[in-house]
């Protein structure tokens, strides 16, 4: 597959996954549409700030360690490449966890303001 095709497939999957995880918000206390939008924006900002703070961590230096391991076995470029793959996997896992945490924080915030939130 060509790199541009990989990007297209990834974009399609991302769009599908985002729409599949959309949450429905139902006012339980007769909130107006304007109030619902304000509450939603405030909760989204809170959830985004919490998830971005959680994902800001220093890098672990995996490439340096991978290169050192590669040198020890006589294949420095291979060790660096392996470390790069591991780092990307770790970053994807962290992003996935951050998205789940943000969705949970948003739902909790909205529920505290008197809304029912369903996936």
N, C-alpha and C positions, 0 to 999 in steps of 0.2 A: 504494500500500500504506500502511496505517496504521502509525504508529510502534510501536504495541504488537505488530503483526504482524512488523515488522522484528526486534524483540527476540526474539520466539518463534523465528523462522527462525535467527537468530544463535545462540541457545541450543541449538537442535537440531543445528546444524552443529558447534558447539563440543563437544558431547557425543559426536557421532560421531567427530570428529577425535581427541579424547582417547582414545577406546577403540581407534581404529585405530592409534595410536602406542604402545600399551601394550607393555611389554617383559616377556619371560618369563625368569625367573631359575632356573637349574638348578644345584644344588650338585654340584661335581666331586670334593670331598674328603670326602664323607660327613657334611657339616654337618647338625646337627639343625634342626628347624623353628624352634626358639627362637633358635638362632644365626643362621639365615638372616634371621629377622625383625629381630634386633638389627643385623646387618650392613647390611640394607636400609635401616633407619631412619638409621643413621650415614651411609651413603653418600648418602641423599636429603638429609639436613641439609647435608652438605658441598656437594653439587651446588647446592642452593638458595642457600646463602650465596655461592658463587662466582658464580652467575648474577645474584643481586641486587646484588652489588658491581659487576659489569660493566655493569649497566643504569643505575647511579646516575651520571648525567652532567649537567652544568649545561645549562640550556636555551639555545638559540642566539639567542633574540630574534627569531625569524622574523616575528612579527606586527609588530614595530616596523619591521623592514626592509620588510615587505610594505606597510605603511601609507606608508612613505617613498616607495616606488616608486609607489604609487597616487597620492600627492600630486603626484609628478613628472609623471604622465600625467593628472592631474585626476580621479582616482577613488579616494580614500582608503579608503572602505569596501570596495571591490572588492579593493584590494591587501591589506587586512587579512584578508579572507575567503580569498583565495588562499594567503596565508601560513599560515592556520589549517589548511587542507586539507593543505598540504605537511607541516606539523608532525605532523598525525595519521597521515599515511602513514609518516613517519619513525618515529614511536612504534610503529606496528604492526610495521614491519620490525624494529625493535630488539627488540620482544617476541618475535617469531618466532625471531630469532637467539639470544636468551637461552634460550628453551625448548630449542632444538637443542643449545646448549652445555651446558645442565643435563642433558639426556638423555645426552649424550656423557660428561660428568663422572661421572654415576651409573654408567654402564656400565663405564667405566675403573676406578672404585673397586671395584665388585663383582668385576670380573675379577681385580684384584690380590688380592682376598680368597679367590679360588678358586671363582668361579662362572662359568658360561657365561650370557651375556646375549644373547638374540635378540629382534629387534623383533617 
